[in-house]
Amino acid sequence: MSTKVTKIAVMTSGGDSPGMNAAVRAVVRACIYNNIECMGILRGYQGLIDNDLIPLDSRSVRNTISRGGTFLQSARSKEFRTVEGRAKAYKNFKENNLDALVVIGGDGSFTGGMIFNKEHKVPVIGIPGTIDNDIYGTQFTLGYDTALNTVVEVIDKIRDTASSHNRLFFVEVMGRDAGFIALNAGIGAGAEEILIPEENLGIERLIDSLNVSKKSGKTSSIVVVAEGDKTGKSVFELADYVEKNMPEYDVRVSVLGHMQRGGSPSCFDRVLAGRLGVRAVELLLEGKSNLMVGINNNKITSTNLEKAVKLHHDIDKELLKVADILSI
C-alpha cells in the first residue's frame, strides 16, 4: 500500500457482539491521535453501497464504551456479494476520499474485505468481533468474554430452580460450528455434561453419564448444549429422549438465544477492543493491509486475513479433560 493514509472508514458487519462500540471508539480516537479523519459506515457493506456514511470525531463516540450492540448498526448485504454491488461500494469509497477500511466482524465480513481488496486494491484491516470465538489467529474475539459471563450468570440462576425441583435442565447456548461458549461456560457453571459440535459423544454416553451422576447422589443436573451439537436432531428431541429413558428426572429445556449477544461489554472486552482498534489504525499507517489484528499470549498480533477465514481455531483438548473430571 503506497498511498498515504489520511482518511479511514470503520464498519461493523455480521452479527453484533459486545465490545464493537468500544472498538469503533478506539479506531476513531487512534485516528484523531494520528491527525487523520475517520468516517463511520452505517449497516456494514450495505451502507457503503448506499453511501450511508457519517463523520466520526471524539465526541461522536463518547459514552459508547459501555454500550452493547453497535451504534453503527450491522446488516448482511446480498448486493455486496455481486461484482456490481462491490463496484458501487468502491465508487462511494473513492467519492468520500477514503484511503482504507477497518472491518469489525467475523469470517464472512473478512471474506468480503478480502474480495474488496483484491478487486479494488482497498487496504483492509479486520478486527474480530464475534461471541463464538471461532476465528483463527486470536485467542479471544470481541464479545466472547462478555457472552461467557452472561451464560454463566443465567446457568447459575437455572441451577437454583433445578436443585429446588429435582430437575434436569438442558441449556442451549450459541455455537453452531464451535463449542467455545458451551465448553467454557459449562465448566464455569459446574455443568454435569457439555455437548459441543467438535466432540460427538453420542446419546448413550450422555445417558450413562447422567446415571452416574444420579447414583452419586445428585438430585439435579445441568447439561450445556451448543446449538451445533450433533448428539440429537435438536435440544428438544434430545430432552425428550432422556426423559423417556430417565423418568425419574423432570426434564426442562432453556434456549438462551440472542440474550447472549447483548449487554454491556466486560472490562476484558473493553480493554481488548481498545488494543485491537489502536493497532488496526497503526497497521494501516505502516502501509499494511489484508491483516486481522488479534491477541495471543496477551500480545497484540496480526494474521493474514485469508488464514483467519480459512483456518480453524481448535478447541482446547485439555479443557475437555477438565470438564470430564469436574463433572464427577
LINNORPE-V886988 format. One record per residue. SS is DSSP state (hx for helix, st for strand, lp for the rest). Layout:
SS ; SS
//
This chain:
lp ; lp ; lp ; lp ; lp ; lp ; st ; st ; st ; st ; st ; st ; lp ; lp ; lp ; lp ; lp ; lp ; lp ; hx ; hx ; hx ; hx ; hx ; hx ; hx ; hx ; hx ; hx ; hx ; hx ; hx ; hx ; lp ; lp ; lp ; st ; st ; st ; st ; st ; lp ; lp ; hx ; hx ; hx ; hx ; hx ; hx ; lp ; lp ; lp ; st ; st ; st ; lp ; lp ; hx ; hx ; hx ; hx ; lp ; lp ; lp ; lp ; lp ; lp ; lp ; lp ; lp ; lp ; lp ; lp ; lp ; lp ; lp ; lp ; lp ; hx ; hx ; hx ; lp ; hx ; hx ; hx ; hx ; hx ; hx ; hx ; hx ; hx ; hx ; hx ; hx ; hx ; lp ; lp ; lp ; lp ; st ; st ; st ; st ; st ; st ; lp ; hx ; hx ; hx ; hx ; hx ; hx ; hx ; hx ; hx ; hx ; hx ; hx ; hx ; hx ; lp ; lp ; st ; st ; st ; st ; st ; st ; st ; lp ; lp ; lp ; lp ; lp ; st ; lp ; lp ; lp ; lp ; lp ; lp ; st ; lp ; hx ; hx ; hx ; hx ; hx ; hx ; hx ; hx ; hx ; hx ; hx ; hx ; hx ; hx ; hx ; hx ; hx ; hx ; hx ; hx ; hx ; hx ; lp ; st ; st ; st ; st ; st ; st ; st ; lp ; lp ; lp ; lp ; lp ; lp ; hx ; hx ; hx ; hx ; hx ; hx ; hx ; hx ; hx ; hx ; lp ; lp ; lp ; st ; st ; st ; st ; lp ; lp ; st ; lp ; lp ; lp ; hx ; hx ; hx ; hx ; hx ; hx ; hx ; hx ; hx ; hx ; hx ; hx ; hx ; lp ; lp ; lp ; lp ; lp ; st ; st ; st ; st ; st ; st ; lp ; lp ; lp ; lp ; lp ; lp ; lp ; lp ; hx ; hx ; hx ; hx ; hx ; hx ; hx ; hx ; hx ; hx ; hx ; lp ; lp ; lp ; lp ; st ; st ; st ; st ; st ; st ; lp ; hx ; hx ; hx ; hx ; lp ; lp ; lp ; lp ; lp ; lp ; hx ; hx ; hx ; hx ; hx ; hx ; hx ; hx ; hx ; hx ; hx ; hx ; hx ; hx ; hx ; hx ; hx ; hx ; hx ; lp ; lp ; lp ; lp ; lp ; st ; st ; st ; st ; st ; st ; lp ; lp ; st ; st ; st ; st ; st ; st ; hx ; hx ; hx ; hx ; hx ; hx ; lp ; st ; lp ; lp ; lp ; lp ; hx ; hx ; hx ; hx ; hx ; hx ; hx ; hx ; hx ; hx ; lp ; lp
//
